Amino acid sequence: MAPGGLVVRPHPQVSLVLHRRSVIVGVGLLGVLVGVMVAAACLGQTFVSPLQVWRTLRGEDTPYALVVGELRVPRIVVGALVGGALGVSGALVQTVTRNPLASPDVIGVGHGAAAATVLALSTGAVASPGALPAVSVAGGLAAAALVYVLAWRHGMQPSRFVLTGVGIGVALSAVVQLYLTDSELEAAEQVKLWLTGSLNGRGWEQARPLALVLLLALPALVWASRAVRPLGLDPETAAAIGVRVNRTRLGLTVLGVVLAAVATGAAGPIGFVALTAPQLARRLTRTPQLPLLSSALTGAVILVAADLAARTLLPPLEIPVGALTSLVGGPYLLWLLGRRTTR
């Protein structure tokens, strides 16, 4: 029996260590997520009772088929998937950089996605809005790859990686701002709306590919849940016990970038979820490493709850969920900075 944990052996040659508190927290977060999703399906300009929501989801003929089945439920599913992907991505990036203030935006994913979207809109390379998610994913991956190449010097130092990402992000932000000041009003408004990050109008066409990517990433996530443990040690100690530090960091970085890129492609750049979810999950579970599953559930809860608030705070107006998460996440970032300064 591991201290504070339970050893599970699904196979004679395979053993897993389950942290008791992590299991309890995970079950609790799952219950909270279900509750928030039910509330999001019920609340809005039109209130729908939980019974009517259930009947609609079962396919029965109800007057709420459009509101619940076509508008709210797909949006809730996209929010949960995007929040989960951002939570895991933030945990992986913070593990690699060993910095609780790091997030996928720091390594240029969001800025790359924004720049690629702007370029596609300005040149007319995108024939339909449905192709924009693929463009933003490609831009996010390309930006992160550029950061990695420029930061590599006989290995990847986390501090150099973060600083390079900040520099690339500033340059790409300048490209976006330059476009916004010298473009047609309609195109500029479209870009501004995308840059705020929103779940408005999101449906099954965004949920299906995102769910498919997360399903395909499950084996990599299982590997990552074990790979993050030795990275909590200093690089010399990790290397001494047989860990290939640079390869492990590269693998975790690629996985985190892919998750952040597909999330950004589905909903636009939504700030601070990837930053806050892993730290909140760690405080709840009290584990030495950032817990991936709890980070995913925390991110999903944060984003679904934030989108519910964005829809209902100022009816009939709707606040972009990215603006709301930034409004809440800004003070949290300042609090984290204050904690690090006082240590």
TORTIZA-623874 format. One record per residue (C-alpha): chain; x, y, z. Coordinates in steps of 0.5 Angstrom, whole numbers, plus 500, padded with zeros to 3 digits. Layout:
<nodes>
@chaine=A x=X y=Y z=Z
...
</nodes>
This chain:
<nodes>
@chaine=A x=500 y=500 z=500
@chaine=A x=503 y=507 z=498
@chaine=A x=503 y=512 z=503
@chaine=A x=496 y=516 z=502
@chaine=A x=494 y=512 z=496
@chaine=A x=491 y=505 z=494
@chaine=A x=495 y=500 z=489
@chaine=A x=491 y=497 z=484
@chaine=A x=493 y=492 z=480
@chaine=A x=489 y=491 z=474
@chaine=A x=494 y=486 z=471
@chaine=A x=500 y=482 z=474
@chaine=A x=505 y=486 z=470
@chaine=A x=501 y=493 z=471
@chaine=A x=500 y=497 z=478
@chaine=A x=497 y=503 z=479
@chaine=A x=497 y=508 z=485
@chaine=A x=491 y=512 z=486
@chaine=A x=491 y=517 z=491
@chaine=A x=485 y=517 z=496
@chaine=A x=484 y=524 z=496
@chaine=A x=484 y=525 z=489
@chaine=A x=479 y=520 z=488
@chaine=A x=474 y=523 z=493
@chaine=A x=476 y=530 z=489
@chaine=A x=475 y=527 z=483
@chaine=A x=468 y=524 z=484
@chaine=A x=466 y=531 z=488
@chaine=A x=468 y=535 z=482
@chaine=A x=464 y=530 z=477
@chaine=A x=458 y=531 z=481
@chaine=A x=459 y=539 z=481
@chaine=A x=460 y=538 z=473
@chaine=A x=453 y=534 z=472
@chaine=A x=450 y=539 z=477
@chaine=A x=452 y=545 z=473
@chaine=A x=451 y=542 z=466
@chaine=A x=444 y=541 z=469
@chaine=A x=443 y=548 z=471
@chaine=A x=446 y=551 z=464
@chaine=A x=440 y=546 z=461
@chaine=A x=435 y=549 z=465
@chaine=A x=436 y=556 z=466
@chaine=A x=436 y=562 z=461
@chaine=A x=431 y=567 z=458
@chaine=A x=426 y=561 z=458
@chaine=A x=426 y=556 z=464
@chaine=A x=426 y=549 z=463
@chaine=A x=425 y=544 z=468
@chaine=A x=429 y=538 z=469
@chaine=A x=424 y=534 z=468
@chaine=A x=423 y=537 z=461
@chaine=A x=430 y=537 z=460
@chaine=A x=430 y=530 z=461
@chaine=A x=424 y=528 z=457
@chaine=A x=427 y=532 z=451
@chaine=A x=434 y=529 z=451
@chaine=A x=430 y=522 z=451
@chaine=A x=427 y=524 z=444
@chaine=A x=420 y=525 z=447
@chaine=A x=416 y=531 z=443
@chaine=A x=416 y=537 z=448
@chaine=A x=416 y=544 z=446
@chaine=A x=423 y=545 z=448
@chaine=A x=426 y=541 z=443
@chaine=A x=430 y=547 z=440
@chaine=A x=432 y=551 z=446
@chaine=A x=434 y=545 z=450
@chaine=A x=436 y=540 z=444
@chaine=A x=439 y=544 z=439
@chaine=A x=442 y=551 z=443
@chaine=A x=443 y=549 z=450
@chaine=A x=446 y=542 z=450
@chaine=A x=451 y=542 z=445
@chaine=A x=453 y=549 z=447
@chaine=A x=454 y=545 z=454
@chaine=A x=458 y=539 z=451
@chaine=A x=463 y=544 z=448
@chaine=A x=464 y=548 z=454
@chaine=A x=465 y=542 z=458
@chaine=A x=470 y=539 z=453
@chaine=A x=474 y=545 z=452
@chaine=A x=474 y=547 z=459
@chaine=A x=477 y=540 z=460
@chaine=A x=482 y=540 z=454
@chaine=A x=484 y=547 z=457
@chaine=A x=485 y=544 z=464
@chaine=A x=489 y=538 z=462
@chaine=A x=493 y=543 z=457
@chaine=A x=495 y=548 z=463
@chaine=A x=497 y=542 z=468
@chaine=A x=502 y=539 z=462
@chaine=A x=505 y=546 z=461
@chaine=A x=506 y=548 z=468
@chaine=A x=509 y=541 z=469
@chaine=A x=514 y=542 z=464
@chaine=A x=516 y=549 z=465
@chaine=A x=515 y=548 z=473
@chaine=A x=512 y=555 z=473
@chaine=A x=505 y=556 z=476
@chaine=A x=504 y=562 z=472
@chaine=A x=505 y=559 z=465
@chaine=A x=499 y=557 z=461
@chaine=A x=498 y=555 z=453
@chaine=A x=498 y=562 z=452
@chaine=A x=505 y=563 z=454
@chaine=A x=508 y=559 z=449
@chaine=A x=504 y=562 z=443
@chaine=A x=498 y=557 z=442
@chaine=A x=493 y=562 z=443
@chaine=A x=497 y=568 z=439
@chaine=A x=498 y=563 z=433
@chaine=A x=491 y=561 z=433
@chaine=A x=489 y=568 z=433
@chaine=A x=494 y=570 z=427
@chaine=A x=493 y=565 z=423
@chaine=A x=485 y=566 z=423
@chaine=A x=486 y=574 z=422
@chaine=A x=491 y=572 z=416
@chaine=A x=486 y=567 z=413
@chaine=A x=480 y=572 z=414
@chaine=A x=484 y=578 z=411
@chaine=A x=487 y=574 z=405
@chaine=A x=480 y=570 z=403
@chaine=A x=483 y=564 z=404
@chaine=A x=477 y=561 z=408
@chaine=A x=471 y=560 z=404
@chaine=A x=467 y=558 z=410
@chaine=A x=467 y=560 z=417
@chaine=A x=466 y=552 z=418
@chaine=A x=474 y=552 z=416
@chaine=A x=476 y=557 z=421
@chaine=A x=477 y=552 z=427
@chaine=A x=482 y=548 z=423
@chaine=A x=486 y=554 z=421
@chaine=A x=486 y=556 z=428
@chaine=A x=489 y=549 z=430
@chaine=A x=494 y=550 z=425
@chaine=A x=496 y=557 z=427
@chaine=A x=497 y=555 z=434
@chaine=A x=501 y=548 z=433
@chaine=A x=505 y=552 z=428
@chaine=A x=507 y=558 z=433
@chaine=A x=508 y=553 z=439
@chaine=A x=513 y=549 z=434
@chaine=A x=517 y=556 z=433
@chaine=A x=517 y=557 z=440
@chaine=A x=520 y=550 z=441
@chaine=A x=525 y=551 z=436
@chaine=A x=528 y=557 z=438
@chaine=A x=528 y=555 z=445
@chaine=A x=532 y=549 z=444
@chaine=A x=539 y=550 z=446
@chaine=A x=542 y=543 z=447
@chaine=A x=536 y=541 z=451
@chaine=A x=530 y=545 z=453
@chaine=A x=530 y=550 z=459
@chaine=A x=524 y=552 z=462
@chaine=A x=525 y=559 z=463
@chaine=A x=528 y=560 z=456
@chaine=A x=522 y=556 z=453
@chaine=A x=517 y=561 z=457
@chaine=A x=521 y=567 z=455
@chaine=A x=521 y=565 z=448
@chaine=A x=514 y=564 z=448
@chaine=A x=512 y=571 z=451
@chaine=A x=517 y=574 z=445
@chaine=A x=513 y=570 z=440
@chaine=A x=506 y=572 z=443
@chaine=A x=508 y=579 z=443
@chaine=A x=510 y=579 z=436
@chaine=A x=504 y=575 z=434
@chaine=A x=499 y=580 z=438
@chaine=A x=502 y=586 z=434
@chaine=A x=500 y=582 z=427
@chaine=A x=493 y=582 z=430
@chaine=A x=493 y=589 z=432
@chaine=A x=496 y=591 z=426
@chaine=A x=490 y=588 z=422
@chaine=A x=485 y=590 z=426
@chaine=A x=487 y=598 z=425
@chaine=A x=487 y=597 z=417
@chaine=A x=481 y=592 z=415
@chaine=A x=474 y=593 z=413
@chaine=A x=469 y=594 z=419
@chaine=A x=465 y=588 z=418
@chaine=A x=472 y=583 z=418
@chaine=A x=475 y=587 z=424
@chaine=A x=468 y=586 z=428
@chaine=A x=468 y=578 z=426
@chaine=A x=476 y=578 z=428
@chaine=A x=474 y=581 z=435
@chaine=A x=468 y=577 z=436
@chaine=A x=473 y=571 z=435
@chaine=A x=478 y=574 z=439
@chaine=A x=474 y=574 z=446
@chaine=A x=472 y=567 z=446
@chaine=A x=465 y=565 z=446
@chaine=A x=461 y=559 z=446
@chaine=A x=455 y=562 z=443
@chaine=A x=453 y=559 z=437
@chaine=A x=457 y=553 z=438
@chaine=A x=454 y=546 z=436
@chaine=A x=455 y=539 z=435
@chaine=A x=459 y=540 z=429
@chaine=A x=465 y=543 z=434
@chaine=A x=463 y=538 z=439
@chaine=A x=464 y=532 z=435
@chaine=A x=471 y=533 z=432
@chaine=A x=473 y=536 z=439
@chaine=A x=471 y=529 z=443
@chaine=A x=474 y=525 z=437
@chaine=A x=481 y=528 z=439
@chaine=A x=480 y=527 z=446
@chaine=A x=478 y=520 z=445
@chaine=A x=484 y=519 z=441
@chaine=A x=489 y=522 z=446
@chaine=A x=487 y=518 z=451
@chaine=A x=493 y=513 z=451
@chaine=A x=497 y=519 z=451
@chaine=A x=494 y=522 z=457
@chaine=A x=495 y=515 z=461
@chaine=A x=502 y=516 z=459
@chaine=A x=502 y=523 z=461
@chaine=A x=499 y=522 z=468
@chaine=A x=505 y=517 z=470
@chaine=A x=510 y=521 z=466
@chaine=A x=509 y=528 z=470
@chaine=A x=511 y=525 z=477
@chaine=A x=519 y=524 z=476
@chaine=A x=519 y=531 z=473
@chaine=A x=517 y=534 z=480
@chaine=A x=524 y=532 z=481
@chaine=A x=530 y=536 z=479
@chaine=A x=533 y=534 z=472
@chaine=A x=539 y=531 z=475
@chaine=A x=535 y=527 z=480
@chaine=A x=530 y=525 z=474
@chaine=A x=536 y=523 z=469
@chaine=A x=539 y=519 z=475
@chaine=A x=533 y=514 z=476
@chaine=A x=533 y=513 z=468
@chaine=A x=528 y=519 z=466
@chaine=A x=529 y=522 z=459
@chaine=A x=528 y=529 z=461
@chaine=A x=528 y=532 z=454
@chaine=A x=524 y=527 z=451
@chaine=A x=519 y=527 z=456
@chaine=A x=518 y=534 z=456
@chaine=A x=517 y=534 z=449
@chaine=A x=512 y=529 z=449
@chaine=A x=508 y=533 z=455
@chaine=A x=509 y=539 z=451
@chaine=A x=506 y=537 z=444
@chaine=A x=500 y=534 z=448
@chaine=A x=499 y=540 z=452
@chaine=A x=499 y=544 z=445
@chaine=A x=495 y=540 z=441
@chaine=A x=489 y=540 z=447
@chaine=A x=490 y=547 z=447
@chaine=A x=490 y=548 z=440
@chaine=A x=484 y=544 z=439
@chaine=A x=480 y=548 z=444
@chaine=A x=482 y=554 z=441
@chaine=A x=479 y=552 z=435
@chaine=A x=473 y=550 z=438
@chaine=A x=471 y=556 z=442
@chaine=A x=477 y=562 z=440
@chaine=A x=482 y=564 z=445
@chaine=A x=479 y=563 z=452
@chaine=A x=484 y=566 z=457
@chaine=A x=485 y=564 z=465
@chaine=A x=482 y=557 z=465
@chaine=A x=488 y=553 z=463
@chaine=A x=492 y=558 z=468
@chaine=A x=487 y=557 z=474
@chaine=A x=484 y=550 z=473
@chaine=A x=491 y=546 z=475
@chaine=A x=492 y=550 z=481
@chaine=A x=485 y=550 z=484
@chaine=A x=485 y=542 z=482
@chaine=A x=492 y=541 z=486
@chaine=A x=490 y=545 z=492
@chaine=A x=484 y=541 z=492
@chaine=A x=487 y=534 z=492
@chaine=A x=494 y=536 z=495
@chaine=A x=498 y=532 z=491
@chaine=A x=505 y=533 z=489
@chaine=A x=504 y=533 z=482
@chaine=A x=499 y=537 z=478
@chaine=A x=493 y=532 z=477
@chaine=A x=491 y=531 z=470
@chaine=A x=484 y=528 z=471
@chaine=A x=482 y=533 z=477
@chaine=A x=485 y=539 z=472
@chaine=A x=480 y=537 z=467
@chaine=A x=474 y=536 z=471
@chaine=A x=476 y=543 z=474
@chaine=A x=477 y=546 z=468
@chaine=A x=470 y=544 z=465
@chaine=A x=466 y=546 z=471
@chaine=A x=469 y=553 z=471
@chaine=A x=468 y=554 z=463
@chaine=A x=461 y=551 z=464
@chaine=A x=459 y=555 z=470
@chaine=A x=462 y=561 z=467
@chaine=A x=458 y=560 z=460
@chaine=A x=452 y=560 z=464
@chaine=A x=453 y=566 z=468
@chaine=A x=455 y=570 z=461
@chaine=A x=448 y=568 z=458
@chaine=A x=444 y=570 z=465
@chaine=A x=448 y=576 z=468
@chaine=A x=445 y=581 z=463
@chaine=A x=439 y=578 z=459
@chaine=A x=438 y=579 z=454
@chaine=A x=445 y=581 z=453
@chaine=A x=450 y=576 z=453
@chaine=A x=457 y=577 z=455
@chaine=A x=463 y=573 z=451
@chaine=A x=465 y=567 z=456
@chaine=A x=472 y=569 z=455
@chaine=A x=471 y=576 z=457
@chaine=A x=468 y=573 z=463
@chaine=A x=474 y=568 z=465
@chaine=A x=479 y=574 z=464
@chaine=A x=475 y=578 z=469
@chaine=A x=475 y=573 z=474
@chaine=A x=482 y=570 z=472
@chaine=A x=486 y=577 z=472
@chaine=A x=485 y=578 z=480
@chaine=A x=487 y=571 z=481
@chaine=A x=493 y=572 z=477
@chaine=A x=495 y=578 z=481
@chaine=A x=494 y=573 z=487
@chaine=A x=499 y=568 z=485
@chaine=A x=504 y=573 z=483
@chaine=A x=503 y=576 z=490
@chaine=A x=504 y=569 z=493
@chaine=A x=511 y=568 z=489
@chaine=A x=513 y=575 z=491
@chaine=A x=512 y=574 z=499
@chaine=A x=516 y=567 z=499
</nodes>
